[in-house]
Amino acid sequence: MVTPQYSPGLEGVISNVTRLSYLDVDDEVILIRGYDLIDLARSLKYVDVAHLVMYGDLPDEAAAQSLCDALKTQCELPEDAYRLLELLPKDTNVMDALRTGISFLAGYEDPDLLMDTSREANLAKGVRLLARAPAIAVNAYRALNDLPVVRPDPSLGYAENFLYMIRGEKPDAESLEGFDRILTCYIEHEMANSTFAARVIGSTLADVYGALTGAVASLKGPLHGGANEAAISMLLDILHNGGEAAADEYVMDKLRQRARIMGFGHRVYMRRYDPRALFLRDYIEALADHRPEGRELHAIYRTVEEVMLRERGLYPNADYPIALLFYLLDIPVPLDTPIFQCARIAGLVAHVIEQQEENRLFRPRVQYEGPRGLHAPSGPIAQC
């Protein structure tokens, strides 16, 4: 019998065979069903890539229009969902509100469809989740901050509608292009922690809503989706405490304290540049003038990147440029991770579909290092 090898964090362990995506570190490309993600982001809209991820192929004009129409007609929330968001405690994290909202929406599915794990049923539920998640995320933030509801506008495209709900007005073309490409860069990324969580839940033949609820809980963590919020908080901290001139020493001081600098390094890319970060950093220059402090923040951004490469040999991951881009797009920081989650829904749904089509229940073993030979007392201890 071969003794299984323990790998902390499952590093290097192959958990699944997939046709969805692959981080090809040697060729420095993120493969999405055979296509280079950066080529897709450069050439297509998010909804086109969402079709590729969920349905398995790039759409023709009719299929693209069909998905656009489905997202538009299904983007509105049940009235009770808005009331639910208003009832949440005001200190609720927006990711917790999004998790609650997704779980709540499961109750509006036909019970037979909810537990139907066929490809067709999962796609139907997945499209509804993709359509409705932005309205949950944005209006959760608005409710928690005593702001009026902004309902989705079905006359707008997917990314345009998303940004419209956040900002309360239709976005300019430059902002929309940048935002759409961020969504595309976030859409799918092989076996990230939240993806693994969704597949583990899906392997029990639980419904898509349950799998995605678990994925939201995973993505909330600062070592996963929460890194973008931490990165912009750091950049703003430097801005308000000396600015560009203080950036080098700020990072050095953090490193001396052995603090983690969020937005740098990656378990898979290791000491290589995340292709998404390399692609998206060019948009910072284009959007820097959208806020008065944008130019100085861009200078701080470059200095921090230089120090991390000089001192630790680490390159940015996607969260680093996206953190600043979200800020320049006038997106409230508490929405950074929820937007990441909404963009990732297409990939998560596709993984659940793939898992359930060729399913095997996840049930790993452990390496036990606890005591042996202990004996229970002769009678009960508790008096209740």
Phi, psi and omega in degrees: 000130179280129179281122179300145180264131178280133177229107181306133182067014183058025181299129179080358181274132176273116183263335186210155164263130185221154173248009186276302185204163181204133175271096182274090186293323182298316180267001178054051180221143173261112182273130174239103183047042176095347181260150173286121182304320182293322174298319178297315181295325181287328190255330190241170174269162181306316184297324176300315182288326176299321176298314178303312184294313187279317186265341175102356178210160174289139185282150164279182185299321181292317180293321178298317179294324179297317179292318177302316181295319180296319179294324180289316185285342183248013186280340182284147180265154169300147182303324180297333180293320177295321178294322177301314181297325179290335182276349182293143174304144188294341179265014177294135174290141183299326177294323176294323177294320178295317177301315179296318181296318179296316177299320180298319182295338179300329180291347180265000175273149171301129184306322180292320179290324183304316184265005176282117182259017176293159180303315183297316181293319180293323177294318179299315178292322180296319178297319178297318179295316179300319182291321189267337185303318179301320180294325176295309185299310184295314184283340169295312178301316182294317179296320181291341180247020176056038177257151181293151177298140169241107182283151178298147179253106185292355177277350184260157174290171188301302182294322180297317179296318179301308182291327176298315180295324180292313189263348179078010177205157181293134184283155173288164186298321182294316178295317182296318179298313180298316182295316180300320182287330173296314178303317181295320180293336179270353196298324186198139186207052176060229189256060174295165184305314181293327177294316178298318178301315180296320181290322178299314179294316179299331181292344175276000188068027169293162182283165182301322180299317179296318180297318181286330175298317176295323179296322178298317180300321178293315186291339180297331187298143183295341177275358179235253184291330184291356182295328181293322178294319179295323182293315180289328176299320178295314181298320179290326176297317177295317180304318185271359180228056175115341177069205185305321183296334183263357189296314182301309182293326178302310181294318179300320179296318178297320180293322177296329178277001182060032176282151179276128176266107187287145181099004181231143180079160181197140182304323183269312184289336181054246184257043175238162179282127172299121182305328179292320179293321179296319180291314188282339183297334180293336180283343178297315179300319182293329184255359187301328182276003179287342175226147184303324182269007186299318182295318180290322177298323178295320177296318177298317178306312181295321181295315179300318178299317180297318181294318181294325176289318181295316188269328186235354182067026182253141177256162178293147164263180187300330184297333184291303177294325182296324178303313180288321179298318177301318180295316180293336176276006177065037177264126179302138184305320180298349178266354184302307182289320174302324177295317175306312181298315180299318179295327184279350184304318180303314179293319181296316179298318180297322179292320178296317177301311181298318180299314185283339177285329180230059196278144162216127182300129175289124177207076181286170175252178181235164169260107186277130179230019179272182181287166175226161171079008178286153182234140178289150176296167186286343180215171181295152179258315182292144180258001182262000000 
